[in-house]
């Protein structure tokens, strides 16, 4: 999934040029931007999940199956939240409304969602 997402993102950047004409946001340009952002989300989601799982398995050696499943679930959830946060910041930047306090609010919202899951 990660390789396919990175390939789709690369094809989108090379052939479709999603941000070629920011002044006229026609339907074809909007479709290119949506394809780019969806492929970026899945690429980041898979990449962050794999990276977080790899970091967790380096810290702990000799895990049993149940503990490994738990680490997988946590890594996938946090990878999803990190990819969502990056995509939200990217969308805010593309609409030119991203300032540092809005970015901190987006990061704080993702941290609060993660703290909710950790508290359960």
C-alpha positions in Angstrom: 0.0 0.0 0.0 2.8 2.4 0.9 4.7 1.8 -2.3 1.5 2.2 -4.4 0.7 5.4 -2.6 4.2 6.9 -3.2 4.0 5.8 -6.8 0.6 7.5 -7.2 1.8 10.6 -5.6 4.9 10.7 -7.8 2.7 10.2 -10.9 0.4 13.0 -9.7 3.2 15.4 -9.3 4.9 14.6 -12.6 2.0 14.3 -14.9 -1.0 16.1 -13.4 0.7 19.1 -11.7 -1.9 19.7 -9.0 -0.9 23.2 -8.1 -0.1 24.4 -11.6 -2.8 27.2 -11.8 -3.7 28.4 -8.3 -5.6 31.4 -9.6 -8.3 29.5 -11.5 -9.4 26.5 -9.4 -11.2 24.6 -12.1 -12.8 21.2 -11.7 -9.8 19.4 -13.3 -7.3 21.2 -11.1 -9.5 20.4 -8.0 -9.5 16.7 -9.0 -5.7 16.7 -9.4 -5.3 18.3 -5.9 -7.7 15.7 -4.4 -5.9 12.8 -6.0 -2.5 14.3 -4.7 -3.8 14.8 -1.2 -5.4 11.4 -0.9 -2.2 9.7 -2.2 -0.1 11.8 0.1 -2.3 10.8 3.1 -2.0 7.1 2.4 1.7 7.4 1.7 2.2 9.2 5.0 -0.1 6.9 6.9 1.8 3.8 5.8 5.2 5.4 6.2 4.5 6.7 9.7 2.9 3.4 10.7 5.9 1.4 9.5 8.4 3.9 11.1 6.6 3.9 14.5 6.3 0.1 14.5 10.0 -0.3 13.6 11.0 2.1 16.5 8.8 0.2 18.9 10.2 -3.2 18.0 13.8 -1.9 18.3 13.1 -0.9 21.9 11.5 -4.2 22.9 13.0 -7.6 21.9 11.5 -11.0 22.2 7.8 -10.1 22.1 5.0 -12.6 22.1 2.2 -12.5 19.5 -0.3 -10.6 21.6 2.2 -7.9 22.6 3.2 -7.5 18.9 -0.4 -7.1 17.9 -0.8 -4.4 20.5 2.2 -2.6 19.2 0.8 -2.9 15.6 -2.5 -1.3 16.6 -0.9 1.6 18.5 1.5 2.3 15.6 -1.3 2.2 13.0 -3.4 4.6 15.1 -0.6 7.0 15.7 0.4 6.8 12.0 -3.1 7.7 11.0 -3.2 10.7 13.4 0.2 12.0 12.2 -0.8 11.7 8.6 -4.1 13.4 9.3 -2.3 16.2 11.1 0.2 16.7 8.2 -2.7 16.7 5.7 -4.7 19.3 7.7 -1.7 21.5 7.9 -1.1 21.1 4.2 -4.7 22.0 3.4 -4.6 25.0 5.6 -1.3 26.1 3.9 -2.9 25.7 0.5 -5.8 28.0 1.4 -3.2 30.4 2.9 -4.8 30.4 6.4 -2.0 28.6 8.2 -0.4 30.7 10.9 1.5 29.3 13.9 -1.4 29.4 16.4 -3.7 27.6 14.0 -1.0 25.0 13.5 -0.7 24.6 17.2 -4.4 24.1 17.5 -4.3 21.3 14.9 -1.4 19.7 16.7 -3.2 20.1 20.0 -6.3 18.5 18.6 -4.4 15.5 17.4 -2.6 15.2 20.8 -5.9 15.3 22.6 -7.4 12.5 20.4 -4.3 10.4 21.2 -4.5 11.1 24.9 -8.2 10.0 24.8 -7.1 6.7 23.3 -4.3 6.3 25.8 -6.6 7.0 28.7 -9.1 4.2 27.7 
